[in-house]
Amino acid sequence: MKKYFFLLLLIPLMHACTYTREAVVQNYYVMEYFPHTENKDLFQTKPLDMSVRINDVIIPSIYNQREIVIRHSGPRITYSVNDLWAMRPTEFLPGLITKRVSVYNLFRFVSREYLDQRPDSEISVRINNIELYDRGAEGKTASINMNFQFTESQARNRFVEHNVSREQKILDDKVETFVQTINEIILEETDAFLFKVLRFYTQEAEPEPEIAELPGDSLLQEIDEEISEGMGALLLPAISKADNEPPYKIYNNDGSEYDGVPGQSVSLPSGIYTLEYGSGSRRQLHVKENVQIYPRYKTIVQPDWSCLIVNIIDERQEVVKVPYEIFDADGMTYGIGVPARREYGEKQQIWMVEPGRYKITINNEPFNSYSNFTTVYLNEGEFQKITIVVATNPDGTPGNLIGAGVLEEDEEAGTIGHWHFLSAFYGNASINSTNEKIRTEHETTLVFNTQFENKITYDNFPVNYTLRNLIELGTTRASDTGFRISNDDTYFRNTLILYFLKNTGVYGRFDVETHLLNEYAYFSSPVNYRKKDLDGLTVEEGLRVKQVKTKTGFMPLTLKEGVGINVRAVNTGRVNLNVRAGFGLRQDYYNNVHLLSEEEVTENSVTYKLFKAQESLQKRGAEVSVIGNFQLPLNLTYYTNADFLFPFRSDEMATIEWENVLNLKLFKYISVDYRLRLRNKQDETGKEYIVNRHALFLRINYFAR
């Protein structure tokens, strides 16, 4: 009855966790003619007395594909599978340019085809490349190289040329923004070309318009989804790519007020607006006026601000909670901040400020301080992450600033709330020597333990992924023996959480536990042994040996899978506690594993110790996990991971595994680690008992990131 009750509880949970994978959607893009981009200085009341033909656009076949071309670093390009042109570029570009030329009334007659007579002139366009340039951490850019040529049919030596090589950053990294940017560039460069043609024939000193880098003050992007009539949208890009840049205010001329978040579109009625954004007090906020919202278009604002993140760490590269203060060049403070521990789910504070030089102080130092400070210069549209390193006293208390700057790994990261890598090596050694047993002889014991830990995290709400890998090896050597493996553990823990609320989400996990080397049972005096398989047949035996191989490398192998609900019960700077419940699977594979039995068998006056094969197990049931990190007083850190599996079958034993780690920091790179692992097990008679494993050792830490 108990298992059915548990199953009923899990039905809604499993229903919430299951989903149908959506089919991959292909997106099709076209270039359009936008009247709002027309240049009023090009409109003519009296056209030039000539006809013109717009020839087919010439483009290399590598770019004349339905798939949008993506350029990577170096000579490598790829074709986007899911983002395609609705038609080949040679099919829609001539019509776009023809309409642009026609609307200005520059020529007596404009056409793509002349059937009855030869036109007076021709316009030819060649596109050498048109591609989305993926620069990795630097973002994406729209890149185009093209050539315009105007030629008189009767005098081939009379021609006008205009060459274009443009590359413009895509503010939101979206393909539709790339298409819109390329669209704007082609129309703008067509205007520049037409200005050259007009000057060639009129000889007027009309200045060629200066073409600003797109998107200029703002970029217009047509909205695809259904919207109300007269509505448009506004996007203030999140240049840090994070979701917690400071919110901003939007004011209409009629007094209406709206709230916006960088990186998220805001639907607005068409009209002219004023934006107010930034960090600091009200008088420090940046004000942008006359932002035009058009019906059916999204206005993307060109960033004229900068973003800054301040990290404070100690020499062990661990975050320390030291307050800092940011001042501008005139000594005006923007406020006080405290570094965040990202591994505990805290969001790093992002400062949105005007470009310029800033001074950062710690330990409550004022603006005019000549100690505990650093400076940083921010360029327009730039996201910068500065790291401050502070010294720590023997008791772990943070002290004065000892270094600061932009670290290489911070520049490579480029964003906050995304990938984070940590590798660490721990080692300890001990030597014990005594003549307690024999006065004239010393017994010496050497113990070496090493740990290699890797941790990879991805934190970008609502997605959180963690991979933790630990490899632990230990050897022991006594006077009467050689080196023996005394500790050999390896595990991989993968957890993916998709949050649908701030602290609640759906999790999936896949864990692997194993060991690397062969394991042996050692005896002080020679023994005889036999290994039995699961059917009780002898598969191996030996006489008068002092060691017997019991496990091969990587066996036993334990796999754990689970899916369910994750609740972040506590999430502060010093305490982080997650509780999970859901459906779990477990497989224990015991191939070539033989464990020493309490039984012995005697044949022909020879006594054999028995090593019996272990049966592989598979379980499914309800799982519950509790994972916590606690920053305690006196430089103590406590980590716990309790894992329980309650099988649906009543004849199967519940699985209990509980790992506890208590770490005491003594000096900068030295700490004491106490580990306690508890798990349940059955003996040969089927009686359940708790296996406990203790470990206490001195750790010497080396961090690499």
N, C-alpha and C positions, 0 to 999 in steps of 0.2 A: 504493500500500500504506500510505503514511504517513497518508493521510486516513482510511482505514478503521480504522486503529489508534486514531486520535484519536477517531473516532466511537464505538468500543467503550468508550473511557474515559468518554465523556459519557453513555452510556445510563443507568447507575445514577444519575448526577447529575441528568439530566432527569427520571428517575422520581421522585426525591426532591423535585424542585421542582414537579412537576405535582400538582394537586389538583382535586377536583370541588367546585364551589361548592354548599354546602348550601342547601336550600330554606329560605325564611324561615319560622320557627316562630312560630305565634300562641300566646300564653299566656292562659289563662283563669283568673279569680280569683273566689272566693266569700268571703263573710263567714260565720264560724262562731261557735257558742256555746262559750265556754271556761269550764269550771267553776272553774278556778283564779283567775278574776277576780271571783268572787262575794264580796260583802261580808257577813260573818257578822252584823253588826249589823242587817241588814235582814230576816233570817229571823224569822217570826212563828209562835208556837204557836197563837194565836187570830186568825184573819183578820178584817178589817173585814166587817161584815154587808152586803155589797153585791156585785153582779155588775158586771163591766166589759167593755166591748167595745173591742178594739184596731182602730181604723179603718185604712183604707188610708193609706199614707204619701203625702203630697203632695210632689211634686218637679217643678220646671220641666222642660220637655221637653229643654232644652239639656243637662241633666245626667242625664236618664233615658234614656241611650243605652247600648248594649253597650260602646262604646269609652270608655276611661278619659279624662277631661278633663284636659288639661295647661294650666295657666295660665302665661303668660309675662309679662314686664314690661309694665306698662300694661294696656290693655283686651283684649289679644290672647290668645285661647285656641286650642288645637289638639286634635284627637282622636288618641289613640295608635292606630296601625294594627295593631300586634302585641300590645298588652296590652289585653285586653277582660274585662269582667265576664261570668261564666258565664250570668247572667240579668240582666235590667234591675233597677236598684235597687229599683223599686216591687214587684218580685216576691219578693225575698229579705229586705228590711228588716223588713216587718211580722212575719214569722215569728220573726226574731231578737229583736225587742222583746217579742213575745208570750211567748216562752220565758223571757225575763229576768223579766218581771212574774210569770209563773206560779210560778217556782221558789221565790220568797220567801214564798209563801202569804199575801200581803197581802190578797187579796180572796177572798170566798166562791166566786166562779166567774169564770174568765177565758176569753174566747173571741174568735175573729175574727168569728163569725156567730151571730146570735140569730134563730132562725126562729119560735119559738112565742111569745116575749114580748119586751118591750122591756127592755134592760139598765138597771140603776140608774145607770150612769155610762159615760163614754166617754173614751178616750185618743186624742188626735190628734197626729200628728207631721208637721211640715213641714220639709223640707230645702231650704234656699235655694241652697246650693252645696256641692259635694263634689269637690275637685280636687287634683291634684298640682301644686304651685307650683314651677316651675323658676326659681330665682333666679340662674342663671348660675354665676359663680365662687363665690358664697356657698352653693351646694348646693341641695338640694331640700327642700321642706316639705310636710307633709300639712295641708290646709286644709279646714275644714268649718264651715258656719253652719246651725244648725237650731233648731227651736222645738218644745217639748213642751207639751201642754195637757190637763189633766184637768178634765172638766165633768160635773156631776150632770144627769141627764136631766130631772128634775122641777124643778130650780131652776138655770136657766142662769146666774144671777148668782153661783153658788157654783162657783168654778173655781180651779185652780192652774196657774201658768205657769212654764216654765223655758226661758230663752233661752241659746243656746250659740254662741260664736264662738271657735273654737280653731285655732291654727296651730302645728304641731310639726315641728321639723327632723328629716329622715330621715338617720340616721347613716351608712348605707352607700349612699344614693342609688338603692336598688333598688326596683322597683315592688312586689314582694311585701312589702317592709318598709312601704311606703306603705299597702297594703291592710291589713296587720296593725295599723298605727298607727291608721287610721281605725276599724277594728273595735274596738280597745281604747277609743278615745274615745267611740264610740256606747254601748258597754256601761257605761262609767264615768259618762257623763252621764245615762244611764237610771237608774243608781243614785242620782245626785244629785237627779233629778226625783222618784223614789219616796220619798226622804227628805222632800222637801217635802210630798208628799201625806200621808205618815204623820203628820208633825207637825201638818198641818192638821186631821186628825180626832182625834188623840190628845191634842193640846196638850202633848205631852211636850217637855221642854227638851233633847231629844236633839240634839246638835250635828250640823249638816250636815258631812259629811266634806270635808276640804280636798282638792281634786283637784290632784294634782301634775302638772306638765308631763310628758307622755309623752316618752320611755319611762321617766321616773323613774329609779329605781336600775337597772332593767333592763327590757328589752322582750322578751316571748316571741313567737317566730315559729315557726309550725308548719313542720316539715321535710317537703319534698315527696318527696325521693328515698328509695330503699329503705335502711333502716338496721336494725341488729340490735336485737332486743328489749331494752328497758331502756336504750337509748342515747339521748343527746341531744347537743347541740352548744353551744359557747361562741364568741362573737365579741367581741373587743376591737376597736372601730373604729379605723381609721387616719385620724386627723383631718387629717393632712397630705395624704392621698390618695396617698402614696408607698408603695413596697414595702420600704423599709429603715428603718422605725421600729424602735427597740430591741426585741428579743424579750423575752418575759416567762415567768414560771414559774407553774404551776398545781399546787396541793397539795390532795390529798384528806385527809379525816380519818383514813383508814386508813394514811396515810404514802405513798401513791402520788404520783408526781411526773410532770408532763407539761410539754412545751415548747409555747409559742404564739408566733405572729407577728401583730402588729396587722394587721387587714384580712383575715385568713384564718381560716375556721372550724376549730375543733378538736372532734373527736368525743370524747365523754366518757360514761362510765356515769352514770346518774342519781345524784344525791347533792348534798352541800354541799361547796363548795370555797373555798379561799383563793387569791387572786391576788397576785403580787408583780411589780411592773413599774416602769419608769422608768430614768433615766440616773444616773450617779454610782456611788458606793460602795454596798455592801450596806445600810448604815444609812440611806442617802438614798432607797432605793426605797420606793415607795408600796405599802401593803398593804390589800387589800380582802377582808374576811371575809364568810362566810355567803352566798356566791353560789350560788343554787339552780339545778341542772340537772334539767329534767323530761324524761321519756321522750318522744321524738318532737318535742321543741321545741328551738329554738335560742334561747339566752339572749344578748341583745345588751346589753352593759354600757354604761351612760350614762357618757360621758367626764367625769371629775372631775380631769383633768390638763390640761396645756398642752404644745404642741410649739413648738420654736424652731429656726430655721436662721440661721446667721451667714454673711453674705457679706463679703468684703474685696476692694475694688477700688481702682485708682488713678484719677487724674483723666481718664484715657483710657477709663474704664469697663472696664478689663481686670482679670481676676482676678489677685491677687498672693498668693503663698504665705507669708503672715505668720501665725504661730501666735497664737491667742487663748485666753483662759481665762475661764470662767464661774463667778461667785460668787453665792451666795444673799445675802439681806439680812443674815445673821449672819456673813458672811465665809467660809463653808464652800465650798470649791471643788468643782465638779462635774467638772472635768477640762479638758484642753487639746485644742483642735481646730485643724485646718488647712483653709482653704477648698478647694473642689474645682473643677476645670476641667470643667464639664459637657460642653463641646464635644469633650472627649477621652474621654467615657464614664465619668468619675468620678462617684460618687454623693455628694451633699452630706450631711454628717452632720446627723442630726435628733436634737435633745435633747428627751427626754420628762421634764418636770419638773412640780412642783406649781405651781398658780397663785401669783403673787406678783411681787415686784420682784427683778430680777437685775442684776448689774454685770458688764460685759464689759471686759476689759483686753487690750492687745496689747503686744508688745515686752517680754514677761516682767515687766510691771509687777505689783506685789502688790495685794491688795484695798484697802489704804488709800491707794492712789496718787491724786494729784490731776491726773495727766496721762495721756494715751493711754487713756482709758476712756469708756464710755458706759453708760447704763442702759436697761432695758426692763421694762415691766410686762405680765404675761401674765394674761389672764382664763381662767376655767375653760372647758375645751372649745375653746380658741382656738389656731389655728395662726398663728404670727407669723414673718415673715422680716425681719431687720434687716440693713442694709447699712452697712458702715464704709468710709470713704474715707481712704486714706493718701497722703501726699505721696511723690514719688519724686525722688531725686537726679539730676543730669545723666547719670550713668552707668546710670540705671534702677533703682538700689537703693531699695527701699521704705523710707520714713522714718516720721515721726510721724503720728498721727491728725489729720486736718483737718476731718472731718465724719462724722456718723453719724445714722441714723434709718431710719424705714420709708418707702421710696420708693413713689411712686404706682404705678409699673409693677410693683413687687413685690406690692402689694395686689391689683392686677388679675390678676396671674398666679395667686395663690391656692394653687397647688400646685407641687410640685417634681417634676421628671422628666417634664414635659409640654411645652407649647409654649414656645418661646423665639425672640424676634425680634431681629435685629441689622441696622441699616442704617448704612452708612458712606460718606463722600464723600472722595475723595483728589484732590488737584490739585497741579500743579507748572507752573512757567513759567521760561523761560530766554531771555536776550537776548545775542546775539553780534554784535559790530561790529568790522570790521577794514578797513585801507586797504592790505592786503598787495599787491593786484593793481594798484591805481592810487593814486598818492600823494595826489592831491587828492580822491579819492572814497572814502567808507566803504561797505562792504557790510554790511548789517544783517540778521540773521536772528532771527525771533521763533518760539518753540516753546511751545505750550500743550498740556498733557495732563491729562485728567480721567478719573476712574474712579468709578462709582457701584455699590456692592455691597450686595446684600440677602441675608440668610441666615435661613432658617426651619428650626428643628429641633423634633422631637417625640421625646422620649426617655422611654418608660415601658415597661420590660422586660415582655414580650419584643419590643416594637415600637420601632423606631428609624427616623425619617424625616428626611431632610435635603433642603432645596431651597436651591441656591446660584445666584444670578444676578449676573452681572458685565457692566456696560456700560462700554466703554472708548472714548473719543474723543480724538483728537489732531490738532492743526492746526499747520501750519508756514507762515511768511511770510518770503520773502526780498525783497531790495531790488528785484529785477526782476520779481517775481511777486506776485500777491495771496495771500490765505490759501488753503491747500490742505489737504484731509483727508489726513493722513499715517498715521492709526491709527484703525481702526473695527472693533471686535470686540464681539460680544454672545453670551453663552451662558447656558443654563439647565441645571442638573444636578439631577435628581431621583433619589433613591435611597431605597428602602424595604427595611428588613432585619427579618425575623422570626427572633428567636433561639430555637433549641430547646435550646441549651446556653449556658453563661455567655458564651463567646467565639465561638460558632459558630452560624450561622443561614443562612436562605435569603434571598437578595436579589433585588430586581427594580429595574431602573433605566430611565430615559428621559431622554436628553440632547438638547438642541437647540443648534446652533452656527450663527450667521449674522452679518450686519452690518446697519446701519440705513440708510446713505446710499448714493447712487450713487458709483461709483468710476470714475476716469479715468486714462488713460495720457497723460503730458505729454511734450512734445518742445521742445527749445530752439529749433528752427527749423521752419518749416512743412513738413508731410508730406502725402502722398496716402495714402488707406487704403481698403481694402475689407473688409467683414465677410462671412464665409462661414458657411452653416449646415452641418449634419451631412452633407448630401448634396453639399457643395461648391458650392452655388449662392450667388451674391452677393445679400445681403439689404440691404446698405447700403454706400454709398461716399461719399467726400468728397475735396475737393481743397484743398491748402494750408491745413491746420488745425494748431493747436498742441496740441490735446487731443482724445481720443477716449474716449467712454464705453465701458467694458469690462464693468461690472457694474451691475445695477439693485439698488435697495434690497431687502434680505432674500435676495438670491441671490448666490452659491450658498447652499443650505440643507442642513445636515447633520443627520440624525436618527440616534440610536443607541439601541437597545433591548437589554436583556440580562437573563438570569435564571440563577441558579446558587447556589453556596455562598460565603458570606463568612466568613473566619476573622480574628478580631481577634488578630493574632500578638503584638503588644506593646500594653499598655494601662497606662501609668504616668502620673504627673503631667507628665513632660517628653517622653515619647515615646509616640506613638500610630501604629500601623502596621496596616493592613488589607490582606489579600490575597484577591482574588476570582477565581473560575474558573467558567465556565459556557457557556451558549449565547448567542450574540450576533447581532444584526442591525444593518446599517448602510445608510442611503440617502443618497446625495449627489445633490442636484438642482441642475442647472446651467442652468435656463431663463434665456434672455437674457444669458448669460455668454459673452463672446468674449475670448480671451486672445491677446496678441501672439505671432505665430509668427516663427521665424528666417527663414522663406521670404519672398521678395519676388517680385512679378510685374510685368513690363513690357509695356505695350500702347501702341502708337502713340507711342513715345518717352516714355511717362509711367510712372514706377515707382511701384508701390503697395505699401505695407506691408499684410500680411495679418493679420486678426484672425479666428481660427477658433473656431467654437462648440464647447462641451465637452459630452460625452455624460454623461447621468445614469447613476449606477451604483447597484446594489443588491448587497449581499453578505450571506452568512450563514455562520457558522462558529463556532469555539470562541474565546472571549474570555478574556483574563487581564488583571487590573488590580492595580496596587499603589498604595495611597494612604497617605501618611504625613505626620505633623507632628512636627517635632523642635525642642525648645527647647534651644538651644545656649548655651555660655558667651559672655560679652562682648555680651549683648543681641542675639544672633543668633537668628533663627527661620528654619527651612528647611521648605518645603512641596514635596512631590513628588506627581505623579499620572501614572503610566505606564499606558498603555492599548494593548493589543495585540489584534488580531483576525486569526485564522488561518482563511481561507476553506476550505470543504469542497471547492470546485472547484480543481483543480490549476493551471488557467490564470489564476486570479485572484491578484493580488499581496496579500500580507499587509499589514495596516495597522498602522503604528507611530506613536503620538503620545505625547510625553513632555514634560510641563510641569514646570518647576523654578522656584521662587521663593525667593530669599534676601533676608531683610529685616534691616537693621541699624538699631536705634533710636538716634537721636542725642540728641534732646531729647523733651520731653513730647509734642509733636504733630508732630514732624519725624523722618523716617526716610529711609533710602536703600533703594531697591528694585532688585534685579537679577533679571530674568526671562530664562529661556532656554527656548524651545520648539523641540522637534525633531519632525520628521515625515518620513516617506518619500514619495517622489513619482517618477513616471516622466516622462522627457522625451519629445520627439516620436518618438524612435527606439525607445522602449520600455525604455530603460536606467534602472535604479533609482538614485536618489541621495537623500541626506539634506538636507532643507531646515532650516536653523537660523535662528532669529530671536532676536536679543538686544535687550534694552531695559534701560537704566540711567537712573533718574531720582530726583530728590528728592521725597519725598511729604510733603504737608501734610495731616494727617488731621482729619476732623470726624466724630464719632460721634453718631448719633441712635438712641434706642431707644424 
